[in-house]
């Protein structure tokens, strides 16, 4: 199984680079599962929006992790409740929206567990 993990996508330039290169890299390298850290992907360079999340999934990302900037875009607190592929840090207080762990299906049919700490 081939898993690709990309660290911080930062701002508009990071999103543009992912759009330009990721689909081709997935195909060329026969990547089965893609995880990116998207907590700084918003135009402002902090936080992530629903639109960016959906764009990343459309480009082949399977799971998006976050960190201390997860709540910097207000809409994320609502969006993370309904989007299981957008993870917040598991080690936040239990009352935090969303979840920090999930099990997902890879392109090759195997299951992948992702824990965001």
C-alpha angles and dihedrals in degrees: 000000000000117000122184119200119186121193126222117347101205123202130307094323091055092049090048091052091050091049092049099045115018102075091050093047092050091053097041094048098036092235113192100193134017127201122180133181105233105170092114099037097107117108089254090057094247129083131002132257133215090248093054091045091054092045091053091050090049089054092056104273112144101189135013120208125198141189140189093336094055093112098042091104106057095216091064094075089063098036095051090059092063101032110074093184092063108079130195121201109289090216094067117106113289094247091064116116118257128012138276100216137047143161115228139181116250123215090257092056098255122123122246125198116210122193117188112205 
